[in-house]
Amino acid sequence: MDYRRIIPCLDTKDGRLVKGINFVDLKELGDPAEVGAAYSEAGADELVFLDITATLEGRKTFLDAVKRTVGAIAIPLTVGGGIGSLDDIRRLLELGVAKVSLNSAPVRDPELINRAAAEFGPEKIVIAIDTRSNPALPSGFEVVVSGGTKPTGRDAVAWAREAVSRGAGALLPTSMDADGTQAGYDIPMTRAIADAAGVPTIASGGAGTLEHLYEAIAEGHADAVLVASIAHYGTFTIRRMKEYLRDRGVPMRLEDGERT
């Protein structure tokens, strides 16, 4: 892909769109299908739908909310949350989901990545890696699971390499420390994972300004930027984000399909 992507993130709880800070203090913002439709119309390249409490609550993804969102948009949708088996993946893909995002389950069972990539193709499998700072680990970043509630002791960069070696087609690293703060992406973490991975990497967690988007791509080596707060709260339109990046020399696709 020769252009960079803007990907709004629809974090959901109980089928409703929410947004928090550092994975907590969730505030309800509306219906994910309605919001997703607005982003699709506004020129977003893709959407990510994350059922952020599914694993913590020991349940599967809310399929009704996913189905309604798929039906409301005209761009690819990646879905994550509560996915722990090939049957879970198959069920989502049959609903029209473009890709699935696996997070906690493959940390417990890394072979799940191999099985999923073999069954559905690496291009369908995104490995989400939630991280927090931990100076005791070689990279300085630790993998956390179960909605950020359980540290694993695993090095995030080493896990990224393993996930790709097992068949992951893309990575979605999110900084728990930066999430929702609007203080900027964790650039060192994003760059370390992007450089180690060799597959498309989506920066996530902390965007608050247009400059942050540029930093994630230029300094963090991200192929795409996930946005939530700055989009949900109307700080910037998708068009404004793309025009800013285009003006900084980043190749973008505008909503009319033009690449600049």
Secondary structure, DSSP 8 states (H G I E B T S, - for coil): --SBEEEEEEEEETTEEEEEETTEEEEEEE-HHHHHHHHHHHT-S-EEEEETTTTTTT----HHHHHHHHHH-SS-EEEESS--SHHHHHHHHHTT-SEEEE-HHHHH-THHHHHHHHHH-GGGEEEEEEEEE-TTSSSSEEEEETTTTEEEEEEHHHHHHHHHHTT-SEEEEEETTTTTT-S---HHHHHHHHHHH-S-BEEBS---SHHHHHHHHHTT--SEEEE-HHHHTTSS-HHHHHHHHHHTT--BB-TTS-B-
